[in-house]
Amino acid sequence: MSLALKLLLRDIRSGDLLTLVMALVISVSTVTAIGLFVDRLQLSFEQESANLLAADRQVRTDEQIPSDWREKAQELSLQQGQRTSFSTMLFSDGALQLAQVSAVTGSYPLRGAFLTDETLFGTGTPDTQSPKPGEIWLSSRLSSLISASIGDKVEVGDTELTVSRYLVRDPGSTTSSFAISPRAVMNMADLAATNVIIPGSRVSYSLLLAGDKEALEDYEAWITPQLGDGQRWRTPTQKGERIGDTIGRAESFLLLAGTLAVIMSGVAMALAAARFVKRHLMQVAVLKTLGATPKLLRKVFFIQLVILFVLGASLGLLAGWGLQQIISALLSSLMSTQLPDPSLTKLWIGVATGLISMCAFCLPLISRLIGISPLSVLQPSARIEQNTLLIYAVGFVGLYGLMCLYTNGFLLPTVMTIAIACVGVVVCVIGWAGFRLGRLLSSGASNGWQIGLASLYRRLTPNLFQLLVFTLIIMLGLILLGIKTSLVSDWQSQLPEDAPNHYLFNVQADQVEPINDTISQLNVPASEWFPMVRGRVTEFNGVSAKVLYPRERDEPELFERELNLTWADTIGEANKLIAGDFNGEGLSVEQSAAEEANIQLGDELTLNIGGVDYTLPVTSIRWVDWGSMQPNFYLILPKKVLQDYPANFVSSLFVEDDKAQSFYQQMANYPTVSMLNVGDLLKQIQLVFGQLTQAIQLVLVCILSAGALVLVASVRATLEERLEEGALLRVLGARKALVQQALLVEFGALGFFSGLIAALGAEACLFGLQVFVFNSPASFHGLLWLVGPAIGIGVITAIGLFASRKVLSVPPMLILRQL
């Protein structure tokens, strides 16, 4: 133990162990930070989804809740609540309005809270209590439509209720954020007195449950076989599966970036370990000559590695904890609730990262060191027997296993490995050609430029390796820059300043002209009006949708629900004809919906509209710009099919903030018209883009730090060779400035090539993102071609000069004596 500590303390001064420890710290901290943050995000998602559901679980049915369902929940000691939702007319002082009403029990909500306010159109404060018997809460829009204030009486069917609060949000409502009909909430105790629910009424009943996870699972196993048509068992994940997909994609990107940092850190550890082995060849040979056995040496190095691991892992865990706190703080405004505390059990993955990295990259080299022959003392020129390819293959196999453990699967690590291999081949080919050209141009080197260019080819393998590492890092940074400054900006620029932020629904034909006059007086820009009729696709080429999708699994959206149908004489502004002829004789289908359902020109769809079936051929396929915020439709039918049906009209408008109040007051004259405000959604999307980018930038800093360590370790691996060359040049009369110029040229050229290749790779990736992800036209990103080489030259030159500063600072004769 004492021998191991003495040798370790002496080796710390060399700097190689410091590089190894720093690589371990960066690797563990990056993995720990991302793991803890994703865990907090997932916990927050589950909690928030339960809040949106107003419970841990929910059963929805079109019929009243059976008593045995409630009894079973009581038997399992589960908390219970009920909600009954229906549409009815509300009356106040002669004004009336169709509203969506929810009658809830006193225990509602089991999770989350209402947002209510005493001020009309207020932002609301949390309220965990439901309305008391005799009270009703109205949304601000509903209050305005029927001119009801707090304290006024409102008629709901055969009973009167008192308005006690303004409703901002109902946590369990599926349409809280995008309510088309204005909403109201009342107490379940008052429902029977209203007499509004009669046979044939469209009513939705919900049984809400909360409690122990095992009890909920037992209840699910009991009730699932009993569910029939119109009855659904709902969980928070199902409720927010779109949100879950978004979190999954964000998690994948963070894991992708974090895994790259782990790779870089592992490589830096391998390089540091290789230099450590090289510097200890003579020491181990001498110890063996003096009688040290392989068992003793294994014990010494094992103790040293354990100490280094404990030190690096501890610092890494602390740094990772702090880093995830910073990431959480940056994203805090995106969360409607405070993120839960991270789970300490998630720290194991950071410890596993450090352990696997050390075992994969350090142990194979240390084992080679222990096997050195004592004859190395008599033959200093002897080299340790080692199969470099085999050692690094073992290391990368271990790293691949770590990546699989980290990402909890094989897909992402495999894709990353293949992608890095492909980039590596391209980088090596371009790098070899560039370095070879530099060597030819520097024949008969006599100045710093020629010496620096010649060094690139003379140290071909380590320089190609450094080129690959920094190309990957710079490319990732440029992709992030391109997404932030180009793709997101392009998306935002595609939305003009007067992009629609309000929709008007349920507008009757005789209301279109008066509303047009109103919006003209207020100078509010509006789109054209589109008629809408509800209908459902029931057959595809004569085959029933129920036969094609008997279990409603993977059912295309075109078949799974009722659709808003319209007719048009000409194709709309936000539409582009892809195939066929828009002639008003057949169906026009939106492109993505057609692809999802595998619909081709000439196929026939049967639609049920108002109880009547119509079979029509598909005569055209349209591309639709859904980002235009204009009213758009999956299906456009011939006018002759829909013109005899009563239709309501829809339009989109841009309402400026200073005109909003006047617009709302004017629209109160049309109580049957429903309005949807999406302006806040657009602002939230922009906020998400901005702050999520900040979090990713922090991960990029970790990757850059790991890459800097790789460069430092790589330069140190060739330090003896550089010291020898520098000393010889200075002994032969070269000035210090000449040696410095050679180093500047070597590292500057390396940085230039890294930045240039990275710009090429980033441009290709951004092209793919634009065309296949953002569905926008491809564009050239000239900024990347300037920023990439500039970053490469500046960063790599600075790091390279720092790592090789000893070449310039140590006297030549002292260096020659040490060699």
N, C-alpha and C positions, 0 to 999 in steps of 0.2 A: 504493500500500500504506500509506504513512504517513498520507495523508489519511483512508483508511478506518479506520485504527486510532484516529486522533484523534477522529473523529466518533463511533466506537463507544464510546470511553471516556467521552465527554461524555454519550452517550445512556444509559449504564448508570445514571447518577444518577436518571433520570426514573422508574425502576421498571418501565416497560413491558417492557424487554428482560429484566428479572429474571423477570417473569411468564411470558414466552415460554420462557425457559430452564427454569424450574421445570416448566412443562407438558411440555416435551420430556423432562425427567428422569423425570417420573412415567410418561409414556407408555412410554418405552424400558424403564424398570425393571420395570414391571408385566408387559410382554410377555416380557422376558428371564427374570424370575423364574418365571413360569408355564411358559414354554417349556423352561427347564432342569429344573424339577422334574418335568414330565410326561415328559421324556426320561429322567431318572433312574428314574422310576417304571416306564416301559416297559422299560428295560434290566433293572431288578430283576425285573419280571414274567417276562421271557424267561429270565433266569437261574434264578429260583425254579421256573418251570414245567419247565425242564430238570432241575432237582434232583428235582422230583416224579416226573419220568419216569425219573430215574436215568441219563439219557443225553441227547444232542442229538436223536437219532431212535431209533425203535424199530419193529421188525416183530413183530407178534403173529400166531400161527398155532395151530391145533388139532392140528397134526402136527409131527413133529420138524423142526428147521431143516435144510434141504438144504445139502449141503456146498458147492455152487457159490455160495450166498449168502455164506457165510463167505469163500470164496476171492475173490469180487469185492470184498468189503470190504477184504481184505488187499491186493489189487491197488491200491486207491485210498488205501492207507495210513491207513485209518480204525481207531481203537481199537474193540475188540470186547468184549462181555460177553454172558453168557447167563443166563436165569432160567427155571426150570421150576416151575410152580405146580400144586398138586394138594391134594386133601383126603384125609386118612388118620387112622386111630386111633393115638394115642400112649399108651404104657403106662409106668407107673412104680410099682413096689411094689404091684401089684394094682389101682391106679387106672387108669382109661382115659378118654380124651376125644377126640372128633373135633376135628381142628385143620386149619387152612389152612397148608400148608407150602410154602415156597419154597426150591428148591435153586439155588444161585448159584455162578458161577465165581469164581476168585480176583480177577479184575479188577473185579468188581461192587462198588460202583456206579461208573459212569464219571463221573457228576455227582452232587453232593450227598453226603450221608453218612447212615449209620445213626445212630439215637439209642439208646444202650444204657446199662445201669446195673448196678451190683453190688448195689443195694438194691431190694427188692421194692416195686413201685409208685413207683419213683423218677422224677424228671423227665428223666433221661438226659443223656449227654454225647455230642458228635459222635464218630463212629468211621467212618473211611473204609475200613477193612479188613473183609472178609467173614469168616465163621467159618472156622477152619482145619479140615482134614480130621479127622474123629473128634469134632468139636464140634457143638453145636447151641445156638441162642439161643431162649429161650421168652419169650413175653409174660408179664407179671406175672399176668394172669388165668389163663392156661394153667398156669403154675407152681403157682398156688393150687389149681386144680381137680385136678391130679394129684399134689399135695404133693411137687413136685420142686424142690430148691434147687440152688444152684451147686455143682458137684462131683458131683451125683447122675447116675446112668445112666438114660437114657430109651430105650425100644425104639421104633424106627421100622421097621415091617415086620420083616425078618429080621436087622436089625443094631441094635447098641447105640451110642448117641452120648452124650457127656458134656455136661451143661449148663455153659456157661462164662460166659454173660452173660444178663441179662434184657433182652428186646427192647422198646424203647419205640416206635420208628418205623422202618419199612422204607421208604426213599425212593421205591422204584419200585412199591410196592403201591398198587393202585387203591382199596383199602379201608383204608388205614392209619389214617385218622382215625375211621372209622365201622365198624370191623371187627366183624361179627356173630359169626363163628367166631374163636376165639382163634388167634393166629398163632405160627409158628415159622420159623426160617431155618437152613438147613444148607448144607454145601459140596457142590457138584455132584459131587465125586469120590466121595462116599459114596452117591450115588443108586442106582447099579446094584446095590449090595449089599442094598438094602432090598427089592427085588423087589415094590414096591407098585404100579408102573405095569404094567398088563397090558392086553391088548386090550379095548376098551370103557370104559377108565377116562377120566374127565373130567379132561383135562390141558391146561394152557395153556403154550405155549412162546414165549419172547421172545428176539429177537436185538437187543442194544443196541449203538448206534453213537455215536461221538463223533469230532469232528475238524474239518477245514477245511470251511467253508460250501460252497464250490464242489464239493468232493469229495462232500459229502452230497447236493447237488443232482444230481450225476451219478449217484449210487447210486439216488436216488429215481426218476430218469428210466429207469434200467435195470430196477428191480425192479417198478415199478407195473404194467406190462403183464402181469407174470407172476402177480400176486396173484389168487387165486380165492376161493371161498366160505370163510368162516372165517379169512381172512387180511387183516390191516390194517396199513397204514403209518401210524404215529403221529408227530405232531410236538408240541412243547411247547404251541403255540397250540391245537391240537385238544384236548390233554390238559386245558387249563385255560380253555376257551372261556367258561365262565361267569364266571371271574375276569376274563378279558379284557373281557367285556361290562360288568362293574362298573367297571373302570378306564376304559373308554370313556365311560361315563356321567359319572363323576367328572371326566374330562378335558373333556367337553362343558360341564359346569357351570362349571368354572374358566375355560374359554375364553369362555363367555358373559359371566361377570363381568369378565374381563380385557379383552374387547372393549369393554364398556361404559366401562371406564376409559380406553381408547384414544380412544373417541368424545369423552368429556368433555375429555381433554387436547387433542384436536384443536380442539375448539370454543374452549377457552381460548387456544390459539395463534392462532386466527383473530381473536378479539377483541383480543388483545394486538397482533397485526399491524395490525389496523384502526386502533387508537389510535396506533400507531407511525407509520402513514401520515398520519393526520390531523395529528399534531404536526410532521411534516416537510414539509408542503405549502409553507410559506413558505421553508424552508431550500433545498429543491430549486429553487423558482422563482428565488431569489436566485442560486444557483450557475449556473443556466442563463443568467441575465441577465449574469453575470460571464464567460460564455463556456464553461461546462461543457457538453460534448456528451453525448447519450444514451449513447454508448459508454463514456465515463468514468464516468457515474453507474451504469451496469450493472455495471461492474467494481468500483466502490466497494461497492455493496450486495451483490454476489456474495461479495466477500471477507468482509464482515460476517456474512453468513448462514453461510458455511463455518466461520468462527470460532465462531459461536454453536452450530452443529450439532456440531462436534467437542467443544466444552465440554459441551453438554447430553447428547450420546450417551455420552461417556466417563463422566460422573457417573451416568447412567442404567444403564450396564452394571455399574458397581461396585455401585450400590444393588441392582440386580436379582440379582446374584450373592449378596449378603448376604441378601436377602429369601428366596431359594430355600433357603439354608442354614437359615434360621429355620423355614420350612415343613417341611423335611425333618426337623429336630430334633423338631418337634411330633409328627410322624407316625412317628418312629423305632420306637416301641414296637409299632406295627402290623406292622412288617416282621420276618420271621423271620431275615433276614440284613441286613447293612449295605447301604445304598443305594450303587450304583456311583457313581464320580465323574462329574459332568456332562461332556458333550462340548462342547469349545470351538467346534465347528462350528455349534452351535445359537445362538451369539451373533449370527449374521447377521440373524436375524429381528428382534432388537431394533434393530439398526442400520437395517434396512429400514423399520421402523416410524417411526423418527425422520425418515428421509429422505423417505418418502412423505408424512408429515404436514406437513413443512415445504414440500415442493413443492406439496401440495394446498391449503394454507391461507395460505401466505405469499407465494409467487411471484406468484399472480394480483394480489394487492393491491400488491406492490412494482412490478410492471409498470405498473399504473395510476399509481403515484406518479411513475415515470420519465417518463410521458407528459404530465405537467402542463404547462400553458402558462406562460411567463414573465410573462404579463399579470397573474398572481395577485399580483405585487408591487404593481402599480398598483391592483388591485381586490381588496383583502383579503377582501371578502365572497364572492369566487368560490369555488366548490367543485369538487373533483376530479370529473371525469366518470366515473361508475362505475355499472355494472349490478349492484347488490348481489345480486339473486337469481341472476344468472348466475355470479358469483364464488363464492358459497356452493354453488351446484350443482356447479361444478367441484370444489370442495373435498370435497363429500360423495361424489362419484363416485370420487375418489381414495381416500377413506376406505373406501368399499365394497370397492374393489379390495384394500385393505390387510386388511380383515376376511376376504375370501376367501382371501388368501394365508395369513393367520394361522390360520384354521380348516381350511385345506386342502380347501375345498369351497365350494359355493354355498348349501346348505340353511340352515345356521345364520345366516349373514349376512342372507339373504333374510327368514327368519322374524323376526330381530331388527329389521330395517328396517321390516317391516310392523307388528310389535308396537309399536315406538317411534312410528310414524306414527299408529297408532290411539290410543295413549295421548296423543300430542300433540294430536290433535283433541279428545279428551275434556277434557284439561287446559285447552286454549285456550277452549273453550266455557264450562267452569265458571269459569275464571279471569276471562274477560271479564265474565261475569254478576256475579261477586263484586266485581270492581274497579269495574264500572259502578254497582253498588249503593252501594259506598263513596263514589263521586263524588256520587251523588244525596244521600246523607246528610251530605256535607260542603259543601253549597252555602253560600256566604258564609262560607268558612273564617275562623275567628277564634282558634282555639286549636290546640295541637299535635296533638290527635286528628284534627281536621278537615283540617289541612294534610297530615298523614301519609297519611290515606285518599285525599285528592285526588291526592297524588303517584303513587299506584298507577295511576290511570287516565291521568294526564298522561304518564307514561312507560310507556305500555301495552305496546309491543313488547318492550323489554328486560325488563320485569317478567314478561311472559308467558313469555319465554325462560327466565328464572331459575326461574320456577315449574315449568316442564317439567323442567329439569335436576334440581332438588332433589326433585321428586316421584319421579322415577325412582330417585334414590339412596336416599331414605328408604324407598320401596316395597321395594327389594331388601333393605335392612336389616330391615324388618319381616317380609318373607317368611322370611328366615333366622331371625329371632327366633321366628316362629310355628312353623317346622319344629322348632327346638330345644326350645322350651318347651311346645309344644302337641302337634304330630303325634307327635314321638318320645316325649314323656311319655305321650300317650294310648296309643301302642303298648305302652309299658312297663307302663302301668297296666292294660291289657287282660290282661296276664299276671299272674295273682294270685301272691302269695308262694309258694303251694304248687303252682305250675304244674309239670307233670311234667318231670323231667330225666333219667329212665331209661326204657328200653323193655325188655321181656322178649319174646324170640322163641322159636320152636321148642319151645313148651310143649305137651305132650301132654294129652289130655283128663283122664287120671287124675292129672295133676300139678297141676291147677288148684286143687283144694281144699287140698292140703298147702301150696302156695305162699301161698294166701290166709290160711291159719292163721299162716304165718311172718310175713307182712307185717302181720297184725293184732297179733301179739305185739310187734312192733317199732314199732307205731303209725305205719306208713308209708301215706300216702294213695295210693290206686290207682284207676284207671278200671275200667270193666267189661271183660270178656274178649271178644275177637272171634276167631272161627274164621277161618283162612286156608287157601285152596287155590289153587295156581298154575294159571294158564290163559292162553291167548293169543287175541286177537281176530283171526280169519283172514278174515272176509268182512264186507262192509257192503252191505246190501240185495242179497245174492246175488252181489256182485262181489268177487273175491279182492283182498286188500290188496296182493298182489304186482302185480296188474294195475293197481290204482289208483296205486300208487307203485312203478314198476318199478325205478327207480334209487335208491330209499330216500332221495330228496331231499325235504325239507319234509314228511316223514312224521309225522303226528300221533303224540304219545307213546302214545296209546291202541293204536296198531297196531305200534309199532316194537319192543316187547319183551314178555316175559311179565309178567303182572300178578298182584298179590295180590288174590284174589277173596274175598268174604265173603257171608254172608246175615244178615238181621236181620228181626225181626218188627215193630219200630218204628224210626222214624227217630232217629238219635243226637242227643245234646245239641249237638254242634258242627255240626249239619246243619240246613238250612232248605229246605223244599219250595218250589221255584220254579214248577214246572209239572207237570201230570199228577196221578197218584194212586199213592201208595206202598202198593200192595195186596198185595205178595208174589207177584204173578203174572207180572211181567215184570222187565226191567232198570231199575235206577235209575242214572243217569249223573251224574257231577259236572259242574257248569255249565261251567267253563273247558275241560274235556276235550271236552264236547259242542260248545262253540263252535269249538274248534280243529279238530275233525273234521267240523264242519257237520252234527251229528246233531240230528234233530228228533223230537218225540213220534211214535210210530208206525213209525219206522225199525226195521229188523231187523239185529241183529248176530249173527254166528256165532262161537262160541267153541270152541276145542279144549281140552278138559280131560281129561288122562289118556288121550289118544288118541281120545276120543269127541267128536264135534261136536254142539253144541247151538245151535239158532237161536231167539232170543228177541226179542220186540218191546220197544222202549223205552217204558215206561209212566210214567216220572217223571224229572225233572231236579232235582238238588239243588245248593244253594249250600253250600259247605263252608268252615268257618273253620279254615284250615290253621294259623293262628297259635295255636290253642287247645292245641297240643302233644298232642292226643288222637289215638289211632289213627284214621285216616280212609282212605277207599278211593275210587278212581275209579268202580268198578262194584260194585253190590250186587245179587246174584242171588237168585232164589227159593230157599227152603230145600230144596225138593224136588229141585232139581238137584244140590246139593252135599252133602246130608246123608249120602250113601253113600260119599263119598270120605274117606280119612284126612286129617284137618285138624290143623294145629298152631295154637296160640292165641297171641295177642299182647295185651299190656296195657301201660299207661304208669303210672309211679309217680313220686312226689316223695320223694327220699331226702335228708334233711338231712345236712350235713357230719359232724356228730357221730355219726350213725347209719350212715355209709357203710361203715366197716370191719366192723361187726357184720352188716350186710346182705350184704356180699360173702362173709363167712365162712359165713353161712347158705345163700347161693345155691350155695356150693361143694358142697352136698349134692345138687344137681341138675346133674350134669356135662353133660347133653345140652341144657340150656337156655342160650341165647345172650342176652347183655345188651349194650345200647347206651347209653352215657352221653353225653347232649347238653348237660349243664349248662355245660361249658366253652364250648360254642358260643354259648350265650345270653350269657354274660359277654363274649365277644369281640365280639358284635354291639353290645352297649352301649358297649364301648370304642371301636369304630369310629365310631359315631355321635358320641360326645363329641369325639374328637380330630380327626376330619375337619371338624367344625364349627369348631374353632379355626383350622384352615388356611384355611377359606373366609373367616373373619373378617379374616384378614390381607389377603386380596384386597379385602375390603370397605373396609378402611382406605385402600387405594390409590384406590379409586373415590371415597371421600369426599374424599380429598385433591385429586383431579382436579376434583371438583365444587366444592370450596372455591375452587380457582383460577378456575373459570368465574365464580363469583359475584364474586370480587375483580376479575377482568378486566372483567366486565360493569359493575360499579359504577364502575371507573376510566374506562370508555368514556363514562359520563355524568357524570364528575367535574366538568368545566367547568360544565355546566348546574347541578349541585348547588352548586358553589362560588358561582355567580352568584346563585342563589336564596337561599342562606344569607346571603351578604353583603348583599343587598338587604333581607332581613328584619331583619337586625341594624342596618343603617343607618337603617331606618324605625322603630327603637325596640324590636324584638323582643329579648327576653333570650336569652342562650345556652341556658338551660334549655328555652325554647320550641322552638328549632331541634333540640335534642337529643331532645326529646319527639317531634317530628315524625318524626325518623329512626327512633326506637324503634318508633313506630306503623307506619311504612311497612314496615320489615324484619320486625317482629313479625307483621303481618298476612300478609306474604308467606310467612313460615315456617308460620303457622297453616294457610293454605290448602294449602301443600305437604304438610304432615303429614296433613291431613284427607283430601285426595285420595289420598295414598299409602296411608293406612289402608284406604280403599275398594278400591283396586286390590289390595292385599295380601290383603284378606279374600276377594276374588273368586279370586285365584290359589290361596290355601290351600283354598278350597272345591273347586277342581278337583283339587288334590293329594289331598285326603282322599277324594273320591268315586271318582276315576278311577285314582289311583296307589296309595294306601294301602288302597283298598277298605274304607273305614270310614265310619260315619255322619258327616254334616257337622255342624259345631258352630260357634258364634259365639265370636269371639276379642275379648272386650271390652278386653283389655290393649292391643291394637294401637291402638285408638281413643283411648287415653290417651297412650301412648308416642309415637305418630306426631306429633300436634300439639305435644307437649312438646319433642321433639327438633327439630322444625322451627323453633319459636319460639326456642329456646335457641341452636342452631347458627347459623342464618341471621342472627339479630340480632347475635350476637357478630362474625361475619365481616363483615357489612355495616357495622357501626359502625367496625370496624378499617379497612376499606377507605376509608371516607369521613371518617376522623378529621380530615383537613385542613380540612374545612368548619367544624369547631369550634375548631381550634387556630390558624388563621391570622387575623390582624386583617382586618376587613372592607375597610378602605381599601386595604390592600396587595393584596387579591384584585381589587378593582375596577380598580386601576392595571394589573394583569397581563392583564385581560380585554380 
